[in-house]
Amino acid sequence: YSFMAIKITDECINCGACEPECPNNAIYEPETFWKLSEGTSLKDETEMDPISDDVYFIATDKCTECIGFHDEPQCAAVCPVDCCLDDEDNVETKEQLLEKKKRLHDN
């Protein structure tokens, strides 16, 4: 079984239900500049460009599919329109996701 980061599709209605559920602070409102340091123990303050100007987006570098936190991705669990889907362009193993979680929170 392979894991993938989650992406938010264009069907997003910008309700915001997903944002507070993310344990990695990886979900942002449209047009929001973001940083790896937000909600993590990383020190990288580099401001990153918004990934979407139209709908909420997930910063792939911070998404662990909730591995190590929950049994399923919380964004997908609360999304009323089922637009939080696997991102086929970002396949990772469970071990890689656990390592990412450790990197994000255990520094």
C-alpha positions in Angstrom: 0.0 0.0 0.0 1.4 3.3 -0.9 0.6 6.6 0.7 0.3 10.0 -0.9 0.2 13.5 0.3 -3.3 14.9 0.1 -4.4 17.6 -2.3 -7.4 19.8 -2.4 -9.2 19.8 -5.8 -11.0 22.7 -7.6 -14.3 21.4 -6.2 -13.3 23.0 -2.9 -16.0 25.4 -1.6 -13.6 27.3 0.7 -15.6 26.4 3.8 -12.4 26.1 5.9 -13.5 23.0 7.8 -10.2 21.3 7.0 -7.7 23.9 8.2 -8.0 23.6 12.0 -8.0 19.8 11.7 -4.5 19.5 10.3 -1.9 18.5 12.9 0.9 19.9 10.7 -0.6 23.3 9.9 -0.2 22.3 6.2 -3.6 23.7 5.0 -3.9 27.4 4.0 -6.5 29.7 2.6 -6.3 30.7 -1.0 -3.7 33.4 -1.8 -1.9 32.8 1.5 1.9 32.9 1.7 3.1 30.1 4.0 6.2 28.9 5.9 7.5 25.5 6.9 7.9 26.9 10.5 4.2 27.5 11.0 2.8 24.9 13.3 6.0 22.8 13.3 9.3 22.8 15.2 11.2 23.7 12.0 13.0 27.0 12.0 12.7 27.7 8.2 11.0 31.2 8.0 11.2 31.3 4.2 8.0 32.7 2.8 6.6 30.4 0.2 4.2 31.4 -2.6 0.5 30.4 -2.4 -0.1 27.1 -4.1 -3.6 28.1 -5.1 -5.3 31.5 -5.6 -8.8 30.0 -5.8 -9.2 27.3 -3.2 -7.7 26.1 0.1 -4.4 24.3 -0.5 -2.1 21.8 1.3 1.6 22.4 1.5 2.9 19.0 0.4 6.2 19.4 2.3 4.2 19.5 5.5 1.5 16.8 4.8 2.0 13.5 6.5 -1.5 12.1 5.7 -1.9 12.4 9.5 0.3 9.3 9.9 1.4 9.2 13.5 -1.5 11.4 14.6 -4.7 9.8 13.3 -6.0 6.7 11.5 -7.0 8.7 8.4 -6.3 12.2 7.0 -8.5 14.6 9.0 -9.0 17.0 6.2 -10.6 14.3 4.1 -12.7 13.1 7.1 -14.3 16.6 7.6 -14.5 17.8 4.0 -18.2 18.2 3.1 -17.6 18.0 -0.6 -14.9 15.2 -0.6 -12.3 17.3 -2.4 -9.4 16.3 -0.2 -7.9 13.5 -2.3 -4.7 11.5 -2.7 -2.1 13.5 -4.7 -0.8 10.9 -7.2 2.2 13.2 -7.9 3.5 12.8 -4.3 3.7 9.1 -3.4 5.5 8.3 -0.2 5.9 5.2 2.0 4.6 5.1 5.6 8.2 5.2 6.7 8.9 8.4 4.7 5.7 10.0 6.2 6.8 9.0 9.8 10.2 10.5 9.1 8.6 13.7 7.8 6.4 13.9 10.9 9.6 13.5 13.1 11.4 16.1 11.1 8.4 18.5 11.5 7.8 18.1 15.2 10.7 16.5 17.0 13.6 18.9 16.3 
